[in-house]
Amino acid sequence: MLTPITKTSLYNPLQILEIRKIIKKFEIVHVHLFPALYWVAVSSMFLKNKIKLIYTEHSTKNRRRNIKLFKLIDPIIYKRYANIIAISNGTKTNLKKHLGENFSNPHNNYKQWFRFKKHL
């Protein structure tokens, strides 16, 4: 388990600088939860090498989805991820509704973009 990279808040954008130093060493980075969703996506924008980003969406709803600014920013952030794993059908449905039906990901066909975690 990782702890905060800097001694500042997890919500502090300075996390981006430290995350960038770490993720540049990897080919694949798997992210869970906010704000890491944002910090890793932004960090990857400033790297020379391409990193495959994977995100696991856990929430069927959250406060961020009710804020207009995030409604504009979230599609940009989510497009950075090659794959998104939705933990349930409800999670998938609500995220697609939040991002909009016309949302497209340059990495994959939108209909195939979401993968589902199988319960073992």
C-alpha positions in Angstrom: 0.0 0.0 0.0 1.3 3.4 -0.9 1.1 6.4 1.5 0.9 10.0 0.4 3.9 10.9 -1.7 4.3 14.4 -0.2 3.6 15.5 3.3 0.8 17.7 1.9 -2.8 16.8 1.5 -3.7 14.1 -1.0 -5.8 16.8 -2.7 -2.8 19.1 -3.2 -1.9 19.4 -6.9 1.8 19.3 -5.9 1.2 15.5 -5.7 1.5 15.6 -9.6 5.2 16.4 -9.4 6.0 13.5 -7.2 3.8 11.1 -9.0 5.4 12.0 -12.3 8.8 10.9 -10.9 7.4 7.5 -10.0 5.2 6.6 -12.9 7.8 7.4 -15.6 9.5 4.1 -14.5 6.5 2.0 -15.5 4.7 0.9 -18.6 1.3 0.3 -16.9 -0.2 2.2 -14.0 -3.4 1.1 -12.3 -5.3 3.8 -10.4 -8.1 3.6 -7.8 -10.1 6.5 -6.5 -10.1 10.3 -6.6 -7.9 12.4 -6.5 -5.3 9.9 -7.8 -7.6 9.6 -10.9 -6.7 13.3 -11.7 -3.1 13.4 -10.5 -1.9 10.4 -12.4 -3.7 11.5 -15.6 -2.2 15.0 -15.4 1.2 13.6 -14.5 1.2 11.3 -17.6 0.7 14.3 -19.8 4.2 15.5 -19.1 6.1 12.3 -19.8 8.1 11.5 -22.9 7.2 7.8 -22.8 3.6 6.5 -23.2 2.2 4.8 -20.2 -0.9 2.7 -20.3 -3.3 3.9 -17.6 -6.0 1.8 -16.1 -8.6 3.0 -13.7 -11.0 1.1 -11.5 -14.3 3.1 -11.0 -15.8 2.2 -7.6 -18.6 4.8 -7.2 -22.1 4.7 -8.6 -22.3 8.4 -7.7 -20.2 11.1 -6.0 -20.4 14.8 -5.2 -18.0 15.6 -8.0 -20.6 14.6 -10.6 -23.0 17.3 -9.3 -20.5 20.2 -10.0 -20.5 21.7 -13.4 -16.8 22.3 -13.5 -16.1 18.6 -13.0 -18.7 17.8 -15.7 -16.3 19.6 -18.1 -13.0 18.3 -16.7 -13.9 14.7 -16.1 -14.1 13.6 -19.8 -10.6 15.0 -20.4 -9.2 13.1 -17.4 -11.0 9.9 -18.2 -9.8 9.9 -21.8 -6.2 9.5 -20.5 -7.1 6.0 -19.4 -6.7 3.1 -21.8 -9.2 1.0 -19.8 -11.7 1.6 -17.0 -12.9 -1.2 -14.9 -16.4 -0.7 -13.5 -17.0 -2.7 -10.4 -20.7 -3.1 -11.2 -23.3 -2.5 -13.9 -24.7 0.4 -11.8 -21.2 1.9 -11.7 -20.9 1.6 -15.5 -24.3 3.0 -16.2 -23.9 6.1 -14.0 -20.4 6.8 -15.2 -21.5 6.7 -18.9 -24.4 9.0 -18.0 -22.0 11.4 -16.3 -19.5 11.4 -19.2 -22.3 11.7 -21.8 -23.4 9.3 -24.5 -21.2 11.0 -27.0 -18.0 10.5 -24.9 -15.4 8.7 -26.8 -12.0 7.3 -25.7 -9.2 7.4 -28.3 -7.9 4.1 -27.0 -10.9 1.9 -27.4 -14.4 1.7 -28.9 -16.6 3.2 -26.2 -18.9 0.2 -26.0 -16.0 -2.0 -25.3 -14.2 0.4 -23.1 -15.7 -0.7 -19.8 -14.6 -4.0 -18.4 -16.3 -5.8 -15.5 -14.6 -7.3 -12.5 -15.7 -10.8 -12.2 -16.4 -12.0 -8.6 -14.3 -15.0 -7.8 
